[in-house]
């Protein structure tokens, strides 16, 4: 038996399936990026490892002492890191949470991302602290994870993760990762209602993200949390994605004769 223990009010009747097509970054974005990272065109490496070119034939890498910037424009991927601001040598207090969020929003804009297409409130933030001797611990960097919105629905995983520290009283970018595919509308599809979603689960069409060992036979499954997301995954070499589509991210309590277990499921939404 599958039952609902939460009220779902945000199910659309229809949604788009998007095809992943080649991405590109404008000259203005690349100019902004080099300026943000304090790098120059002459820092670009002329000879790249074959694995990077297999990932994206237009792959670019810039290096300057402690700094590394890698860009795979065709797949919408960037990665920057400044190892100079290593936690072992920088003990200045990081920007506040609100400052880190604003800095992340500003970085997204500089990278050419329309602010209306991201959730301005990160669902997760990171902090790194350090302590010397008997002094109080100091938070030396803060990171914010921003999520892309597709037709008002969040994409699975973050599209931009950026980490900021402080140097000489000014915020500095320590690292960032961008995952931003280019999406093209493919087809509009009908979305299942709550009764159909429960039936999908009963029919075994959902995927469990984790199952406890020796899980006893389930007598009743109660859905307690329900989120609609667009399916995505990190952009990695040799790991392509052809389409993005809406799906249900579900938390449920599984009741057996003598036990209750929390389960996490991915469930299709397309009829």
C-alpha positions as CSV (number, residue, x, y, z in Angstrom):
1,X,0.0,0.0,0.0
2,X,1.3,3.5,-0.9
3,X,-0.3,6.5,0.9
4,X,0.3,10.2,1.0
5,X,1.4,11.8,4.2
6,X,2.0,15.2,2.7
7,X,-0.1,17.5,0.6
8,X,1.1,18.1,-3.0
9,X,-0.1,21.4,-4.5
10,X,2.7,22.1,-7.1
11,X,2.1,19.4,-9.7
12,X,1.8,21.0,-13.2
13,X,-0.5,19.4,-15.8
14,X,2.3,19.6,-18.4
15,X,6.0,20.2,-18.5
16,X,8.7,20.4,-21.2
17,X,11.4,17.8,-21.8
18,X,14.6,19.5,-22.9
19,X,17.3,18.3,-25.3
20,X,20.9,19.0,-24.3
21,X,22.6,20.8,-27.1
22,X,26.1,22.4,-27.4
23,X,26.7,25.3,-25.1
24,X,28.9,28.3,-25.7
25,X,30.2,31.2,-23.7
26,X,30.3,34.7,-25.2
27,X,33.5,36.7,-25.6
28,X,32.2,39.1,-22.9
29,X,31.7,36.2,-20.4
30,X,35.3,34.9,-21.1
31,X,36.7,38.5,-20.7
32,X,34.8,38.8,-17.4
33,X,36.0,35.4,-16.3
34,X,39.7,36.2,-16.9
35,X,39.3,39.5,-15.1
36,X,37.5,37.9,-12.1
37,X,40.3,35.3,-11.8
38,X,43.0,37.9,-12.5
39,X,44.3,35.8,-15.4
40,X,45.3,36.8,-19.0
41,X,45.1,35.3,-22.4
42,X,48.8,34.6,-22.3
43,X,48.2,32.3,-19.3
44,X,46.4,29.8,-21.6
45,X,48.1,26.5,-22.0
46,X,48.9,25.5,-25.5
47,X,49.3,21.8,-25.0
48,X,46.5,19.9,-23.2
49,X,46.1,16.3,-22.1
50,X,44.1,14.2,-24.5
51,X,41.5,13.4,-21.8
52,X,40.5,17.0,-21.7
53,X,40.1,17.3,-25.5
54,X,38.1,14.1,-25.5
55,X,35.8,15.7,-22.9
56,X,35.5,18.8,-25.1
57,X,37.5,19.6,-28.2
58,X,37.2,23.3,-27.3
59,X,38.6,22.8,-23.9
60,X,40.7,25.6,-22.4
61,X,43.0,25.8,-19.5
62,X,44.7,28.8,-17.9
63,X,47.5,28.5,-15.3
64,X,49.3,31.1,-13.3
65,X,51.4,30.0,-10.4
66,X,48.7,29.1,-7.8
67,X,45.7,29.6,-10.1
68,X,44.0,27.1,-12.4
69,X,41.0,27.9,-14.6
70,X,39.5,25.1,-16.8
71,X,36.7,25.6,-19.3
72,X,34.8,23.1,-21.3
73,X,32.5,25.5,-23.2
74,X,30.6,23.0,-25.4
75,X,29.2,21.2,-22.3
76,X,28.8,24.3,-20.1
77,X,31.5,23.4,-17.5
78,X,34.0,25.6,-15.7
79,X,36.3,25.0,-12.7
80,X,38.5,27.6,-11.0
81,X,40.8,27.3,-8.0
82,X,43.3,29.6,-6.3
83,X,45.5,27.5,-4.1
84,X,47.2,30.6,-2.8
85,X,44.4,31.0,-0.4
86,X,45.0,27.7,1.2
87,X,43.5,27.2,4.7
88,X,47.0,26.8,6.2
89,X,48.1,30.4,5.3
90,X,45.0,32.5,5.4
91,X,43.3,33.2,8.8
92,X,41.2,36.3,7.9
93,X,37.5,36.2,8.7
94,X,35.4,35.1,5.7
95,X,32.5,37.2,4.3
96,X,29.2,36.8,6.2
97,X,26.6,34.4,4.9
98,X,24.6,37.2,3.3
99,X,27.8,38.6,1.7
100,X,28.7,35.2,0.4
101,X,25.3,34.8,-1.2
102,X,25.4,38.2,-2.8
103,X,28.9,37.5,-4.1
104,X,27.7,34.2,-5.6
105,X,24.7,36.0,-7.2
106,X,27.1,38.6,-8.7
107,X,29.4,35.9,-10.0
108,X,26.5,34.2,-11.7
109,X,25.6,37.4,-13.5
110,X,29.3,37.9,-14.5
111,X,29.2,34.4,-16.0
112,X,26.3,35.3,-18.2
113,X,23.5,33.6,-16.2
114,X,20.2,35.3,-16.1
115,X,19.3,35.8,-12.4
116,X,15.7,34.9,-13.1
117,X,16.9,31.4,-14.0
118,X,18.5,30.6,-10.7
119,X,17.2,30.3,-7.1
120,X,18.8,33.3,-5.3
121,X,18.6,31.4,-2.0
122,X,21.2,28.6,-1.8
123,X,19.9,25.3,-0.3
124,X,23.3,24.6,1.2
125,X,26.3,26.6,2.3
126,X,29.8,25.5,3.3
127,X,32.2,26.9,5.8
128,X,35.9,26.3,6.6
129,X,37.2,27.2,10.0
130,X,40.7,27.3,11.4
131,X,42.2,27.8,14.9
132,X,45.6,28.7,16.1
133,X,46.7,28.0,19.7
134,X,44.1,29.0,22.2
135,X,42.5,31.6,19.9
136,X,38.9,31.2,19.0
137,X,38.2,29.4,15.7
138,X,37.9,31.7,12.7
139,X,35.7,31.0,9.7
140,X,38.1,31.6,6.8
141,X,35.9,30.9,3.8
142,X,32.2,30.4,2.9
143,X,30.7,28.8,-0.1
144,X,27.2,29.0,-1.6
145,X,25.4,26.5,-3.9
146,X,23.0,28.0,-6.3
147,X,20.4,26.0,-8.2
148,X,19.2,26.5,-11.8
149,X,15.4,26.9,-12.4
150,X,13.8,25.5,-15.5
151,X,10.3,26.8,-16.0
152,X,10.2,27.6,-12.3
153,X,11.3,24.0,-11.3
154,X,14.8,23.5,-9.7
155,X,17.3,21.4,-11.5
156,X,18.9,18.5,-9.5
157,X,22.2,19.5,-8.1
158,X,23.8,22.9,-8.1
159,X,24.6,24.9,-11.2
160,X,27.1,27.2,-9.4
161,X,29.2,26.5,-6.3
162,X,31.5,29.4,-5.3
163,X,33.7,29.8,-2.3
164,X,34.9,33.2,-1.0
165,X,37.5,34.2,1.6
166,X,39.1,37.6,2.6
167,X,42.4,39.1,1.8
168,X,43.5,42.6,3.1
169,X,39.9,43.2,4.2
170,X,38.4,42.5,0.7
171,X,36.5,39.4,-0.5
172,X,38.4,37.1,-2.8
173,X,37.2,34.2,-4.9
174,X,38.9,31.0,-3.8
175,X,37.2,28.6,-6.1
176,X,34.1,28.0,-8.1
177,X,32.4,25.2,-10.2
178,X,29.9,25.9,-12.9
179,X,27.5,23.3,-14.5
180,X,25.3,25.0,-17.0
181,X,24.1,23.0,-20.0
182,X,22.4,24.5,-23.0
183,X,18.8,23.2,-23.1
184,X,16.5,23.3,-26.1
185,X,12.7,22.5,-25.8
186,X,12.0,19.1,-27.2
187,X,8.4,18.2,-26.4
188,X,5.7,19.0,-23.9
189,X,4.5,16.0,-21.9
190,X,1.6,15.3,-19.5
191,X,2.5,15.0,-15.8
192,X,1.1,12.2,-13.6
193,X,-1.2,13.1,-10.8
194,X,-0.7,11.9,-7.2
195,X,-2.8,8.7,-7.7
196,X,-0.7,7.8,-10.8
197,X,2.5,8.5,-8.9
198,X,1.5,6.2,-6.1
199,X,0.7,3.6,-8.8
200,X,4.1,4.0,-10.4
201,X,5.7,3.2,-7.1
202,X,3.5,0.2,-6.6
203,X,4.4,-1.0,-10.1
204,X,8.1,-0.8,-9.2
205,X,8.8,2.1,-11.6
206,X,10.6,4.2,-9.0
207,X,14.3,3.9,-8.1
208,X,15.5,3.7,-4.5
209,X,18.6,5.8,-4.0
210,X,19.5,3.8,-0.9
211,X,18.1,0.6,0.7
212,X,18.9,-0.5,4.3
213,X,20.5,-3.9,4.7
214,X,18.1,-6.7,5.3
215,X,15.0,-4.5,4.7
216,X,11.9,-6.5,5.8
217,X,8.9,-6.8,3.6
218,X,7.1,-3.5,3.3
219,X,3.4,-3.5,4.3
220,X,2.8,0.2,3.9
221,X,4.8,3.1,2.3
222,X,3.8,6.7,3.3
223,X,5.2,9.6,1.3
224,X,6.3,12.3,3.6
225,X,8.3,14.7,1.4
226,X,7.8,15.4,-2.3
227,X,9.8,17.6,-4.6
228,X,9.7,18.1,-8.4
229,X,13.1,18.5,-10.0
230,X,14.6,18.4,-13.4
231,X,16.8,15.4,-13.8
232,X,20.5,16.3,-14.3
233,X,23.9,15.1,-13.2
234,X,27.4,16.6,-12.9
235,X,29.1,17.3,-16.1
236,X,32.1,14.9,-16.1
237,X,34.3,13.5,-18.9
238,X,32.8,10.5,-20.6
239,X,29.5,11.0,-18.9
240,X,27.1,12.7,-21.3
241,X,23.4,13.6,-20.9
242,X,21.0,13.8,-23.8
243,X,17.8,15.1,-22.2
244,X,16.6,16.8,-19.0
245,X,13.1,16.0,-17.8
246,X,11.0,16.5,-14.6
247,X,10.9,13.7,-12.0
248,X,9.8,13.3,-8.4
249,X,12.3,13.3,-5.5
250,X,10.5,11.5,-2.7
251,X,11.1,10.7,1.0
252,X,8.9,7.9,2.4
253,X,8.4,5.9,5.6
254,X,8.3,2.2,5.0
255,X,6.3,0.3,7.6
256,X,7.0,-3.4,8.2
257,X,5.7,-5.8,10.9
258,X,8.4,-4.8,13.4
259,X,10.3,-1.9,11.9
260,X,10.0,1.4,10.2
261,X,12.7,2.6,7.7
262,X,13.1,5.9,5.8
263,X,13.5,5.4,2.1
264,X,14.5,7.9,-0.6
265,X,13.1,7.4,-4.1
266,X,13.3,8.8,-7.6
267,X,10.0,8.4,-9.4
268,X,9.0,9.2,-13.0
269,X,6.4,11.9,-13.6
270,X,5.8,11.6,-17.3
271,X,2.6,9.7,-18.3
